[in-house]
């Protein structure tokens, strides 16, 4: 019995996906306590970072799906 794993071209969009989401996590600014009201700035920036990473990741997978 032989088991083999073929690392094909799907590794390229996977690497793009990992890099984009790691950068999105790394770029979230720390929240600072402001008393009674939470600081929504880092949450909004984090949401925008993850939205951009998701869109770019989906485009990379779409290009991979069209080319293969």
HTML snippet that shows the backbone in 3Dmol.js (N, CA, C, O; Angstrom):
<script src="https://3Dmol.org/build/3Dmol-min.js"></script>
<div id="view" style="width:600px;height:400px;position:relative"></div>
<script>
const pdb = `
ATOM      1  N   UNK A   1       0.845  -1.176   0.000  1.00  0.00           N
ATOM      2  CA  UNK A   1       0.000   0.000   0.000  1.00  0.00           C
ATOM      3  C   UNK A   1       0.889   1.237   0.000  1.00  0.00           C
ATOM      4  O   UNK A   1       1.807   1.366   0.810  1.00  0.00           O
ATOM      5  N   UNK A   2       0.600   2.122  -0.908  1.00  0.00           N
ATOM      6  CA  UNK A   2       1.385   3.344  -1.026  1.00  0.00           C
ATOM      7  C   UNK A   2       0.492   4.557  -0.780  1.00  0.00           C
ATOM      8  O   UNK A   2      -0.589   4.678  -1.357  1.00  0.00           O
ATOM      9  N   UNK A   3       0.957   5.435   0.072  1.00  0.00           N
ATOM     10  CA  UNK A   3       0.253   6.685   0.350  1.00  0.00           C
ATOM     11  C   UNK A   3       1.152   7.823  -0.098  1.00  0.00           C
ATOM     12  O   UNK A   3       2.311   7.902   0.309  1.00  0.00           O
ATOM     13  N   UNK A   4       0.632   8.688  -0.921  1.00  0.00           N
ATOM     14  CA  UNK A   4       1.431   9.821  -1.375  1.00  0.00           C
ATOM     15  C   UNK A   4       0.602  11.094  -1.302  1.00  0.00           C
ATOM     16  O   UNK A   4      -0.609  11.092  -1.524  1.00  0.00           O
ATOM     17  N   UNK A   5       1.286  12.166  -0.988  1.00  0.00           N
ATOM     18  CA  UNK A   5       0.660  13.489  -0.938  1.00  0.00           C
ATOM     19  C   UNK A   5       1.281  14.319  -2.047  1.00  0.00           C
ATOM     20  O   UNK A   5       2.495  14.519  -2.085  1.00  0.00           O
ATOM     21  N   UNK A   6       0.450  14.792  -2.931  1.00  0.00           N
ATOM     22  CA  UNK A   6       0.920  15.573  -4.065  1.00  0.00           C
ATOM     23  C   UNK A   6       0.776  17.052  -3.730  1.00  0.00           C
ATOM     24  O   UNK A   6      -0.337  17.562  -3.595  1.00  0.00           O
ATOM     25  N   UNK A   7       1.897  17.729  -3.599  1.00  0.00           N
ATOM     26  CA  UNK A   7       1.863  19.169  -3.373  1.00  0.00           C
ATOM     27  C   UNK A   7       1.837  19.855  -4.736  1.00  0.00           C
ATOM     28  O   UNK A   7       2.879  20.134  -5.330  1.00  0.00           O
ATOM     29  N   UNK A   8       0.662  20.112  -5.200  1.00  0.00           N
ATOM     30  CA  UNK A   8       0.496  20.727  -6.503  1.00  0.00           C
ATOM     31  C   UNK A   8       0.396  22.236  -6.393  1.00  0.00           C
ATOM     32  O   UNK A   8       0.897  22.849  -5.450  1.00  0.00           O
ATOM     33  N   UNK A   9      -0.257  22.811  -7.372  1.00  0.00           N
ATOM     34  CA  UNK A   9      -0.401  24.258  -7.428  1.00  0.00           C
ATOM     35  C   UNK A   9      -1.357  24.813  -6.390  1.00  0.00           C
ATOM     36  O   UNK A   9      -1.441  26.029  -6.222  1.00  0.00           O
ATOM     37  N   UNK A  10      -2.090  23.939  -5.682  1.00  0.00           N
ATOM     38  CA  UNK A  10      -2.991  24.437  -4.646  1.00  0.00           C
ATOM     39  C   UNK A  10      -2.222  24.994  -3.460  1.00  0.00           C
ATOM     40  O   UNK A  10      -2.801  25.702  -2.635  1.00  0.00           O
ATOM     41  N   UNK A  11      -0.930  24.693  -3.352  1.00  0.00           N
ATOM     42  CA  UNK A  11      -0.121  25.204  -2.246  1.00  0.00           C
ATOM     43  C   UNK A  11       0.113  26.709  -2.375  1.00  0.00           C
ATOM     44  O   UNK A  11       0.331  27.383  -1.368  1.00  0.00           O
ATOM     45  N   UNK A  12       0.073  27.245  -3.588  1.00  0.00           N
ATOM     46  CA  UNK A  12       0.297  28.685  -3.789  1.00  0.00           C
ATOM     47  C   UNK A  12      -0.848  29.510  -3.188  1.00  0.00           C
ATOM     48  O   UNK A  12      -0.569  30.411  -2.398  1.00  0.00           O
ATOM     49  N   UNK A  13      -2.124  29.250  -3.521  1.00  0.00           N
ATOM     50  CA  UNK A  13      -3.172  30.038  -2.875  1.00  0.00           C
ATOM     51  C   UNK A  13      -3.281  29.765  -1.376  1.00  0.00           C
ATOM     52  O   UNK A  13      -3.708  30.636  -0.618  1.00  0.00           O
ATOM     53  N   UNK A  14      -2.897  28.563  -0.946  1.00  0.00           N
ATOM     54  CA  UNK A  14      -2.889  28.276   0.486  1.00  0.00           C
ATOM     55  C   UNK A  14      -1.846  29.133   1.197  1.00  0.00           C
ATOM     56  O   UNK A  14      -2.111  29.657   2.279  1.00  0.00           O
ATOM     57  N   UNK A  15      -0.676  29.279   0.607  1.00  0.00           N
ATOM     58  CA  UNK A  15       0.364  30.128   1.191  1.00  0.00           C
ATOM     59  C   UNK A  15      -0.080  31.592   1.208  1.00  0.00           C
ATOM     60  O   UNK A  15       0.171  32.307   2.178  1.00  0.00           O
ATOM     61  N   UNK A  16      -0.734  32.033   0.143  1.00  0.00           N
ATOM     62  CA  UNK A  16      -1.270  33.399   0.101  1.00  0.00           C
ATOM     63  C   UNK A  16      -2.295  33.580   1.213  1.00  0.00           C
ATOM     64  O   UNK A  16      -2.314  34.613   1.882  1.00  0.00           O
ATOM     65  N   UNK A  17      -3.141  32.586   1.409  1.00  0.00           N
ATOM     66  CA  UNK A  17      -4.162  32.632   2.449  1.00  0.00           C
ATOM     67  C   UNK A  17      -3.525  32.756   3.836  1.00  0.00           C
ATOM     68  O   UNK A  17      -3.946  33.587   4.641  1.00  0.00           O
ATOM     69  N   UNK A  18      -2.528  31.944   4.110  1.00  0.00           N
ATOM     70  CA  UNK A  18      -1.870  31.963   5.416  1.00  0.00           C
ATOM     71  C   UNK A  18      -1.181  33.305   5.654  1.00  0.00           C
ATOM     72  O   UNK A  18      -1.284  33.869   6.743  1.00  0.00           O
ATOM     73  N   UNK A  19      -0.484  33.814   4.652  1.00  0.00           N
ATOM     74  CA  UNK A  19       0.221  35.090   4.797  1.00  0.00           C
ATOM     75  C   UNK A  19      -0.761  36.238   5.014  1.00  0.00           C
ATOM     76  O   UNK A  19      -0.527  37.100   5.862  1.00  0.00           O
ATOM     77  N   UNK A  20      -1.849  36.256   4.262  1.00  0.00           N
ATOM     78  CA  UNK A  20      -2.815  37.349   4.396  1.00  0.00           C
ATOM     79  C   UNK A  20      -3.483  37.369   5.764  1.00  0.00           C
ATOM     80  O   UNK A  20      -3.627  38.433   6.366  1.00  0.00           O
ATOM     81  N   UNK A  21      -3.890  36.216   6.257  1.00  0.00           N
ATOM     82  CA  UNK A  21      -4.550  36.198   7.563  1.00  0.00           C
ATOM     83  C   UNK A  21      -3.567  36.415   8.706  1.00  0.00           C
ATOM     84  O   UNK A  21      -3.940  36.980   9.735  1.00  0.00           O
ATOM     85  N   UNK A  22      -2.316  35.979   8.548  1.00  0.00           N
ATOM     86  CA  UNK A  22      -1.309  36.284   9.567  1.00  0.00           C
ATOM     87  C   UNK A  22      -1.037  37.785   9.617  1.00  0.00           C
ATOM     88  O   UNK A  22      -0.881  38.354  10.698  1.00  0.00           O
ATOM     89  N   UNK A  23      -0.979  38.424   8.451  1.00  0.00           N
ATOM     90  CA  UNK A  23      -0.784  39.871   8.412  1.00  0.00           C
ATOM     91  C   UNK A  23      -1.998  40.605   8.985  1.00  0.00           C
ATOM     92  O   UNK A  23      -1.846  41.632   9.646  1.00  0.00           O
ATOM     93  N   UNK A  24      -3.196  40.084   8.736  1.00  0.00           N
ATOM     94  CA  UNK A  24      -4.404  40.727   9.275  1.00  0.00           C
ATOM     95  C   UNK A  24      -4.426  40.644  10.794  1.00  0.00           C
ATOM     96  O   UNK A  24      -4.840  41.593  11.460  1.00  0.00           O
ATOM     97  N   UNK A  25      -3.987  39.521  11.349  1.00  0.00           N
ATOM     98  CA  UNK A  25      -3.938  39.392  12.805  1.00  0.00           C
ATOM     99  C   UNK A  25      -2.841  40.287  13.382  1.00  0.00           C
ATOM    100  O   UNK A  25      -3.023  40.915  14.425  1.00  0.00           O
ATOM    101  N   UNK A  26      -1.715  40.337  12.700  1.00  0.00           N
ATOM    102  CA  UNK A  26      -0.580  41.117  13.191  1.00  0.00           C
ATOM    103  C   UNK A  26      -0.854  42.615  13.167  1.00  0.00           C
ATOM    104  O   UNK A  26      -0.309  43.355  13.986  1.00  0.00           O
ATOM    105  N   UNK A  27      -1.699  43.076  12.229  1.00  0.00           N
ATOM    106  CA  UNK A  27      -1.937  44.508  12.050  1.00  0.00           C
ATOM    107  C   UNK A  27      -3.053  45.082  12.922  1.00  0.00           C
ATOM    108  O   UNK A  27      -3.349  46.272  12.811  1.00  0.00           O
ATOM    109  N   UNK A  28      -3.682  44.284  13.784  1.00  0.00           N
ATOM    110  CA  UNK A  28      -4.732  44.797  14.655  1.00  0.00           C
ATOM    111  C   UNK A  28      -4.081  45.587  15.786  1.00  0.00           C
ATOM    112  O   UNK A  28      -3.267  45.040  16.530  1.00  0.00           O
ATOM    113  N   UNK A  29      -4.430  46.868  15.926  1.00  0.00           N
ATOM    114  CA  UNK A  29      -3.827  47.652  17.004  1.00  0.00           C
ATOM    115  C   UNK A  29      -4.405  47.234  18.358  1.00  0.00           C
ATOM    116  O   UNK A  29      -5.546  46.777  18.427  1.00  0.00           O
ATOM    117  N   UNK A  30      -3.635  47.386  19.425  1.00  0.00           N
ATOM    118  CA  UNK A  30      -4.143  47.009  20.748  1.00  0.00           C
ATOM    119  C   UNK A  30      -5.210  47.993  21.224  1.00  0.00           C
ATOM    120  O   UNK A  30      -5.146  49.189  20.939  1.00  0.00           O
ATOM    121  N   UNK A  31      -6.176  47.473  21.944  1.00  0.00           N
ATOM    122  CA  UNK A  31      -7.233  48.311  22.495  1.00  0.00           C
ATOM    123  C   UNK A  31      -6.776  48.918  23.811  1.00  0.00           C
ATOM    124  O   UNK A  31      -6.097  48.269  24.606  1.00  0.00           O
ATOM    125  N   UNK A  32      -7.155  50.163  24.029  1.00  0.00           N
ATOM    126  CA  UNK A  32      -6.813  50.846  25.269  1.00  0.00           C
ATOM    127  C   UNK A  32      -8.088  51.101  26.062  1.00  0.00           C
ATOM    128  O   UNK A  32      -9.088  51.531  25.488  1.00  0.00           O
ATOM    129  N   UNK A  33      -8.075  50.847  27.364  1.00  0.00           N
ATOM    130  CA  UNK A  33      -9.286  51.096  28.153  1.00  0.00           C
ATOM    131  C   UNK A  33      -9.582  52.592  28.254  1.00  0.00           C
ATOM    132  O   UNK A  33      -8.701  53.399  28.551  1.00  0.00           O
ATOM    133  N   UNK A  34     -10.844  52.942  27.999  1.00  0.00           N
ATOM    134  CA  UNK A  34     -11.248  54.344  28.007  1.00  0.00           C
ATOM    135  C   UNK A  34     -12.333  54.630  29.029  1.00  0.00           C
ATOM    136  O   UNK A  34     -13.075  55.598  28.867  1.00  0.00           O
ATOM    137  N   UNK A  35     -12.450  53.851  30.043  1.00  0.00           N
ATOM    138  CA  UNK A  35     -13.498  54.091  31.025  1.00  0.00           C
ATOM    139  C   UNK A  35     -14.713  53.242  30.740  1.00  0.00           C
ATOM    140  O   UNK A  35     -14.610  52.021  30.619  1.00  0.00           O
ATOM    141  N   UNK A  36     -15.877  53.886  30.629  1.00  0.00           N
ATOM    142  CA  UNK A  36     -17.135  53.154  30.469  1.00  0.00           C
ATOM    143  C   UNK A  36     -17.378  52.664  29.041  1.00  0.00           C
ATOM    144  O   UNK A  36     -18.072  51.667  28.845  1.00  0.00           O
ATOM    145  N   UNK A  37     -16.827  53.336  28.061  1.00  0.00           N
ATOM    146  CA  UNK A  37     -17.101  53.006  26.669  1.00  0.00           C
ATOM    147  C   UNK A  37     -15.911  52.268  26.059  1.00  0.00           C
ATOM    148  O   UNK A  37     -14.768  52.692  26.235  1.00  0.00           O
ATOM    149  N   UNK A  38     -16.163  51.170  25.346  1.00  0.00           N
ATOM    150  CA  UNK A  38     -15.047  50.452  24.727  1.00  0.00           C
ATOM    151  C   UNK A  38     -14.509  51.214  23.526  1.00  0.00           C
ATOM    152  O   UNK A  38     -15.225  51.982  22.883  1.00  0.00           O
ATOM    153  N   UNK A  39     -13.244  50.988  23.240  1.00  0.00           N
ATOM    154  CA  UNK A  39     -12.604  51.606  22.084  1.00  0.00           C
ATOM    155  C   UNK A  39     -12.934  50.777  20.854  1.00  0.00           C
ATOM    156  O   UNK A  39     -12.446  49.655  20.715  1.00  0.00           O
ATOM    157  N   UNK A  40     -13.752  51.312  19.965  1.00  0.00           N
ATOM    158  CA  UNK A  40     -14.202  50.559  18.790  1.00  0.00           C
ATOM    159  C   UNK A  40     -13.241  50.676  17.609  1.00  0.00           C
ATOM    160  O   UNK A  40     -13.408  49.971  16.614  1.00  0.00           O
ATOM    161  N   UNK A  41     -12.252  51.541  17.697  1.00  0.00           N
ATOM    162  CA  UNK A  41     -11.304  51.718  16.598  1.00  0.00           C
ATOM    163  C   UNK A  41     -10.563  50.450  16.227  1.00  0.00           C
ATOM    164  O   UNK A  41     -10.561  50.074  15.054  1.00  0.00           O
ATOM    165  N   UNK A  42      -9.924  49.762  17.192  1.00  0.00           N
ATOM    166  CA  UNK A  42      -9.225  48.519  16.839  1.00  0.00           C
ATOM    167  C   UNK A  42     -10.166  47.436  16.305  1.00  0.00           C
ATOM    168  O   UNK A  42      -9.771  46.637  15.456  1.00  0.00           O
ATOM    169  N   UNK A  43     -11.393  47.404  16.791  1.00  0.00           N
ATOM    170  CA  UNK A  43     -12.344  46.406  16.282  1.00  0.00           C
ATOM    171  C   UNK A  43     -12.699  46.690  14.826  1.00  0.00           C
ATOM    172  O   UNK A  43     -12.798  45.767  14.017  1.00  0.00           O
ATOM    173  N   UNK A  44     -12.887  47.950  14.496  1.00  0.00           N
ATOM    174  CA  UNK A  44     -13.227  48.313  13.115  1.00  0.00           C
ATOM    175  C   UNK A  44     -12.033  48.057  12.194  1.00  0.00           C
ATOM    176  O   UNK A  44     -12.196  47.539  11.090  1.00  0.00           O
ATOM    177  N   UNK A  45     -10.836  48.422  12.653  1.00  0.00           N
ATOM    178  CA  UNK A  45      -9.632  48.179  11.852  1.00  0.00           C
ATOM    179  C   UNK A  45      -9.411  46.682  11.654  1.00  0.00           C
ATOM    180  O   UNK A  45      -9.053  46.247  10.559  1.00  0.00           O
ATOM    181  N   UNK A  46      -9.623  45.896  12.702  1.00  0.00           N
ATOM    182  CA  UNK A  46      -9.494  44.452  12.579  1.00  0.00           C
ATOM    183  C   UNK A  46     -10.501  43.860  11.615  1.00  0.00           C
ATOM    184  O   UNK A  46     -10.171  42.963  10.839  1.00  0.00           O
ATOM    185  N   UNK A  47     -11.740  44.362  11.662  1.00  0.00           N
ATOM    186  CA  UNK A  47     -12.761  43.887  10.724  1.00  0.00           C
ATOM    187  C   UNK A  47     -12.382  44.214   9.290  1.00  0.00           C
ATOM    188  O   UNK A  47     -12.541  43.375   8.403  1.00  0.00           O
ATOM    189  N   UNK A  48     -11.889  45.411   9.051  1.00  0.00           N
ATOM    190  CA  UNK A  48     -11.482  45.800   7.693  1.00  0.00           C
ATOM    191  C   UNK A  48     -10.293  44.954   7.239  1.00  0.00           C
ATOM    192  O   UNK A  48     -10.235  44.537   6.082  1.00  0.00           O
ATOM    193  N   UNK A  49      -9.337  44.697   8.150  1.00  0.00           N
ATOM    194  CA  UNK A  49      -8.188  43.854   7.799  1.00  0.00           C
ATOM    195  C   UNK A  49      -8.635  42.444   7.401  1.00  0.00           C
ATOM    196  O   UNK A  49      -8.187  41.906   6.388  1.00  0.00           O
ATOM    197  N   UNK A  50      -9.520  41.854   8.204  1.00  0.00           N
ATOM    198  CA  UNK A  50      -9.988  40.506   7.887  1.00  0.00           C
ATOM    199  C   UNK A  50     -10.858  40.486   6.633  1.00  0.00           C
ATOM    200  O   UNK A  50     -10.820  39.514   5.878  1.00  0.00           O
ATOM    201  N   UNK A  51     -11.635  41.534   6.396  1.00  0.00           N
ATOM    202  CA  UNK A  51     -12.446  41.588   5.178  1.00  0.00           C
ATOM    203  C   UNK A  51     -11.541  41.660   3.939  1.00  0.00           C
ATOM    204  O   UNK A  51     -11.784  40.969   2.950  1.00  0.00           O
ATOM    205  N   UNK A  52     -10.512  42.489   3.998  1.00  0.00           N
ATOM    206  CA  UNK A  52      -9.579  42.584   2.867  1.00  0.00           C
ATOM    207  C   UNK A  52      -8.817  41.276   2.664  1.00  0.00           C
ATOM    208  O   UNK A  52      -8.600  40.858   1.526  1.00  0.00           O
ATOM    209  N   UNK A  53      -8.408  40.629   3.754  1.00  0.00           N
ATOM    210  CA  UNK A  53      -7.708  39.347   3.640  1.00  0.00           C
ATOM    211  C   UNK A  53      -8.620  38.280   3.059  1.00  0.00           C
ATOM    212  O   UNK A  53      -8.178  37.455   2.260  1.00  0.00           O
ATOM    213  N   UNK A  54      -9.888  38.287   3.451  1.00  0.00           N
ATOM    214  CA  UNK A  54     -10.843  37.312   2.924  1.00  0.00           C
ATOM    215  C   UNK A  54     -11.076  37.516   1.435  1.00  0.00           C
ATOM    216  O   UNK A  54     -11.090  36.553   0.668  1.00  0.00           O
ATOM    217  N   UNK A  55     -11.256  38.760   1.024  1.00  0.00           N
ATOM    218  CA  UNK A  55     -11.490  39.053  -0.393  1.00  0.00           C
ATOM    219  C   UNK A  55     -10.268  38.666  -1.231  1.00  0.00           C
ATOM    220  O   UNK A  55     -10.409  38.046  -2.285  1.00  0.00           O
ATOM    221  N   UNK A  56      -9.075  39.028  -0.766  1.00  0.00           N
ATOM    222  CA  UNK A  56      -7.864  38.686  -1.513  1.00  0.00           C
ATOM    223  C   UNK A  56      -7.647  37.175  -1.554  1.00  0.00           C
ATOM    224  O   UNK A  56      -7.191  36.641  -2.565  1.00  0.00           O
ATOM    225  N   UNK A  57      -7.967  36.490  -0.472  1.00  0.00           N
ATOM    226  CA  UNK A  57      -7.841  35.035  -0.452  1.00  0.00           C
ATOM    227  C   UNK A  57      -8.822  34.384  -1.420  1.00  0.00           C
ATOM    228  O   UNK A  57      -8.463  33.448  -2.134  1.00  0.00           O
ATOM    229  N   UNK A  58     -10.042  34.871  -1.446  1.00  0.00           N
ATOM    230  CA  UNK A  58     -11.023  34.325  -2.385  1.00  0.00           C
ATOM    231  C   UNK A  58     -10.625  34.568  -3.836  1.00  0.00           C
ATOM    232  O   UNK A  58     -10.856  33.719  -4.696  1.00  0.00           O
ATOM    233  N   UNK A  59     -10.031  35.721  -4.107  1.00  0.00           N
ATOM    234  CA  UNK A  59      -9.555  36.002  -5.465  1.00  0.00           C
ATOM    235  C   UNK A  59      -8.423  35.046  -5.833  1.00  0.00           C
ATOM    236  O   UNK A  59      -8.374  34.549  -6.958  1.00  0.00           O
ATOM    237  N   UNK A  60      -7.506  34.781  -4.887  1.00  0.00           N
ATOM    238  CA  UNK A  60      -6.400  33.848  -5.164  1.00  0.00           C
ATOM    239  C   UNK A  60      -6.935  32.448  -5.451  1.00  0.00           C
ATOM    240  O   UNK A  60      -6.459  31.785  -6.373  1.00  0.00           O
ATOM    241  N   UNK A  61      -7.924  31.987  -4.672  1.00  0.00           N
ATOM    242  CA  UNK A  61      -8.501  30.652  -4.918  1.00  0.00           C
ATOM    243  C   UNK A  61      -9.296  30.633  -6.221  1.00  0.00           C
ATOM    244  O   UNK A  61      -9.318  29.617  -6.915  1.00  0.00           O
ATOM    245  N   UNK A  62      -9.945  31.739  -6.560  1.00  0.00           N
ATOM    246  CA  UNK A  62     -10.688  31.794  -7.817  1.00  0.00           C
ATOM    247  C   UNK A  62      -9.738  31.722  -9.008  1.00  0.00           C
ATOM    248  O   UNK A  62     -10.016  31.022  -9.982  1.00  0.00           O
ATOM    249  N   UNK A  63      -8.633  32.433  -8.937  1.00  0.00           N
ATOM    250  CA  UNK A  63      -7.636  32.374 -10.015  1.00  0.00           C
ATOM    251  C   UNK A  63      -7.073  30.961 -10.131  1.00  0.00           C
ATOM    252  O   UNK A  63      -6.885  30.456 -11.238  1.00  0.00           O
ATOM    253  N   UNK A  64      -6.803  30.321  -8.991  1.00  0.00           N
ATOM    254  CA  UNK A  64      -6.312  28.944  -9.009  1.00  0.00           C
ATOM    255  C   UNK A  64      -7.339  28.005  -9.643  1.00  0.00           C
ATOM    256  O   UNK A  64      -6.979  27.131 -10.432  1.00  0.00           O
ATOM    257  N   UNK A  65      -8.625  28.185  -9.298  1.00  0.00           N
ATOM    258  CA  UNK A  65      -9.669  27.310  -9.832  1.00  0.00           C
ATOM    259  C   UNK A  65      -9.848  27.513 -11.337  1.00  0.00           C
ATOM    260  O   UNK A  65     -10.126  26.555 -12.059  1.00  0.00           O
ATOM    261  N   UNK A  66      -9.693  28.733 -11.811  1.00  0.00           N
ATOM    262  CA  UNK A  66      -9.852  28.994 -13.240  1.00  0.00           C
ATOM    263  C   UNK A  66      -8.662  28.450 -14.032  1.00  0.00           C
ATOM    264  O   UNK A  66      -8.833  27.950 -15.144  1.00  0.00           O
ATOM    265  N   UNK A  67      -7.468  28.546 -13.468  1.00  0.00           N
ATOM    266  CA  UNK A  67      -6.279  28.108 -14.192  1.00  0.00           C
ATOM    267  C   UNK A  67      -6.080  26.599 -14.184  1.00  0.00           C
ATOM    268  O   UNK A  67      -5.380  26.071 -15.048  1.00  0.00           O
ATOM    269  N   UNK A  68      -6.677  25.894 -13.230  1.00  0.00           N
ATOM    270  CA  UNK A  68      -6.470  24.448 -13.199  1.00  0.00           C
ATOM    271  C   UNK A  68      -7.640  23.711 -13.791  1.00  0.00           C
ATOM    272  O   UNK A  68      -7.631  22.482 -13.845  1.00  0.00           O
TER     273      UNK A  68
END
`;
const viewer = $3Dmol.createViewer("view");
viewer.addModel(pdb, "pdb");
viewer.setStyle({}, {cartoon: {color: "spectrum"}});
viewer.zoomTo();
viewer.render();
</script>
